[in-house]
């Protein structure tokens, strides 16, 4: 009986890698597979034809694998997280009033100076 052994390679200060997937993409794939399993269960319990359920899950699973491997190869270990973080940074800061800056040089206790 042939057994296959999967190795998870992890060096010092290196991300976990499994079958070419690195870091958080392993988690994305795992969550996607759990969602597919729950989707299959819901479709089957709803009375959808078994062949249609299986075909839907296999096609969605293939899309999931292709999508996750594409994100992994495109963005790398931290690139996708950096892209999401870059979205939340504003392009510019607009100040419509000078009120915040008028009293910066005063030495009053209520403006944070406290001297």
C-alpha positions as a Python dict, from the first residue, in 0.01 Angstrom:
ca = {
    (1, 'X'): (0, 0, 0),
    (2, 'X'): (154, 328, -111),
    (3, 'X'): (134, 614, 133),
    (4, 'X'): (201, 970, 40),
    (5, 'X'): (378, 1195, 284),
    (6, 'X'): (328, 1570, 264),
    (7, 'X'): (603, 1784, 401),
    (8, 'X'): (542, 2127, 540),
    (9, 'X'): (865, 2318, 489),
    (10, 'X'): (937, 2589, 740),
    (11, 'X'): (1279, 2733, 795),
    (12, 'X'): (1378, 2984, 1055),
    (13, 'X'): (1188, 3311, 1001),
    (14, 'X'): (1021, 3173, 691),
    (15, 'X'): (647, 3140, 630),
    (16, 'X'): (473, 2805, 623),
    (17, 'X'): (456, 2666, 270),
    (18, 'X'): (234, 2380, 156),
    (19, 'X'): (214, 2271, -208),
    (20, 'X'): (331, 2614, -326),
    (21, 'X'): (89, 2814, -111),
    (22, 'X'): (251, 3048, 137),
    (23, 'X'): (141, 3217, 458),
    (24, 'X'): (-222, 3336, 475),
    (25, 'X'): (-323, 3177, 143),
    (26, 'X'): (-332, 2836, 313),
    (27, 'X'): (-596, 2977, 547),
    (28, 'X'): (-791, 3134, 259),
    (29, 'X'): (-802, 2797, 83),
    (30, 'X'): (-908, 2617, 401),
    (31, 'X'): (-1190, 2862, 468),
    (32, 'X'): (-1302, 2835, 105),
    (33, 'X'): (-1313, 2456, 125),
    (34, 'X'): (-1522, 2471, 442),
    (35, 'X'): (-1763, 2711, 270),
    (36, 'X'): (-1786, 2472, -26),
    (37, 'X'): (-1863, 2183, 208),
    (38, 'X'): (-2137, 2383, 378),
    (39, 'X'): (-2271, 2491, 38),
    (40, 'X'): (-2289, 2131, -79),
    (41, 'X'): (-2470, 2034, 240),
    (42, 'X'): (-2724, 2315, 203),
    (43, 'X'): (-2786, 2235, -164),
    (44, 'X'): (-2833, 1866, -86),
    (45, 'X'): (-3068, 1936, 202),
    (46, 'X'): (-3266, 2178, -16),
    (47, 'X'): (-3343, 1889, -248),
    (48, 'X'): (-3124, 1985, -545),
    (49, 'X'): (-3023, 1697, -770),
    (50, 'X'): (-2707, 1524, -642),
    (51, 'X'): (-2524, 1549, -976),
    (52, 'X'): (-2596, 1921, -993),
    (53, 'X'): (-2469, 1964, -634),
    (54, 'X'): (-2147, 1777, -710),
    (55, 'X'): (-2091, 1961, -1037),
    (56, 'X'): (-2149, 2298, -871),
    (57, 'X'): (-1909, 2220, -587),
    (58, 'X'): (-1638, 2087, -822),
    (59, 'X'): (-1658, 2389, -1049),
    (60, 'X'): (-1658, 2628, -755),
    (61, 'X'): (-1371, 2437, -596),
    (62, 'X'): (-1170, 2458, -917),
    (63, 'X'): (-1232, 2832, -929),
    (64, 'X'): (-1131, 2859, -564),
    (65, 'X'): (-803, 2676, -623),
    (66, 'X'): (-723, 2879, -934),
    (67, 'X'): (-808, 3205, -759),
    (68, 'X'): (-605, 3134, -445),
    (69, 'X'): (-301, 3014, -642),
    (70, 'X'): (-329, 3322, -866),
    (71, 'X'): (-336, 3555, -564),
    (72, 'X'): (-41, 3366, -414),
    (73, 'X'): (170, 3402, -726),
    (74, 'X'): (65, 3762, -797),
    (75, 'X'): (100, 3920, -453),
    (76, 'X'): (329, 3690, -259),
    (77, 'X'): (342, 3658, 117),
    (78, 'X'): (238, 4007, 227),
    (79, 'X'): (141, 4180, -98),
    (80, 'X'): (-234, 4125, -70),
    (81, 'X'): (-237, 4256, 288),
    (82, 'X'): (-39, 4560, 175),
    (83, 'X'): (-288, 4620, -105),
    (84, 'X'): (-581, 4613, 139),
    (85, 'X'): (-395, 4844, 377),
    (86, 'X'): (-316, 5089, 97),
    (87, 'X'): (-688, 5118, 21),
    (88, 'X'): (-761, 5248, 370),
    (89, 'X'): (-500, 5526, 358),
    (90, 'X'): (-656, 5855, 243),
    (91, 'X'): (-504, 6022, -63),
    (92, 'X'): (-497, 6360, 109),
    (93, 'X'): (-603, 6526, 431),
    (94, 'X'): (-823, 6831, 394),
    (95, 'X'): (-847, 7090, 667),
    (96, 'X'): (-1126, 7337, 606),
    (97, 'X'): (-1072, 7542, 918),
    (98, 'X'): (-768, 7710, 1073),
    (99, 'X'): (-921, 7679, 1419),
    (100, 'X'): (-703, 7381, 1509),
    (101, 'X'): (-381, 7570, 1437),
    (102, 'X'): (-452, 7920, 1572),
    (103, 'X'): (-359, 7851, 1934),
    (104, 'X'): (-65, 7613, 1897),
    (105, 'X'): (197, 7855, 2036),
    (106, 'X'): (-3, 7954, 2345),
    (107, 'X'): (104, 7801, 2673),
    (108, 'X'): (-236, 7705, 2809),
    (109, 'X'): (-307, 7391, 3008),
    (110, 'X'): (-609, 7282, 2805),
    (111, 'X'): (-423, 7250, 2474),
    (112, 'X'): (-184, 6975, 2577),
    (113, 'X'): (113, 7204, 2653),
    (114, 'X'): (65, 7231, 3025),
    (115, 'X'): (388, 7434, 3092),
}
